[in-house]
Amino acid sequence: MHFSGIFFYSKDNLVALHFKYDQARRRFVEWAQNEIAVVPDFHKRILSSDEVHFWLNGYVNKQNCRIWSEANPQVYVETPLHPEKLTVWCALRAGGIIGPYFFKNDEGHNVTVNGDRYRAMITNFFIPELNNHDVQELWFQQDGATCHTARATIDLLKDTFGDRLISRFGPVNWPPRSCDLTRLDYFLWGYVKSLVYVDKPQTLDHLEDKICRVIADIRPQMLEKVIEN
């Protein structure tokens, strides 16, 4: 059986994996419920963040190649390994969306996200954008990707958010395998994809323009509903 990139031949191992992640998710949800009991709009103060690839062929995901099978590890589906793509980052809260930010080099070419590039984005794009928000009321959430969790990155985010950081190695631990808890994974990327690819963009410039337009058109009322759900 294939599960999250690892093949398991033992039913007991799969059960143990579920239990480990379920316990971490349960602890996080209980913590969030306690925060909401004290501050009723706490869930509206969380900036959920993530980056994904948008491929010209209409595919959106975090991996260059996903291999997936429900039952037989010998039967799989692959996506192209090196298609043309854009790597896009956003942060989302009830009040609006910060982004999109496109990871590129000095020549404007798409680049892989690493720790240095992620910190450059935080320093040069994200933190300046926070000038339009009451940072003292905001919590920042990121997943446990290696490029997000280097000590230098965590220290940089703590300089801005203090203990209001939800992240692996942060003051509040983000539970692994929890993409369904973030607004970007269960709403934003799918919604943007559904509109961006309607007219089949043929170039990366066209794709980038469509992504910017779709995200700019998302109204706060829609985000309020997403947060409540």
Disulfide bonds with the S-S distance in Angstrom:
none
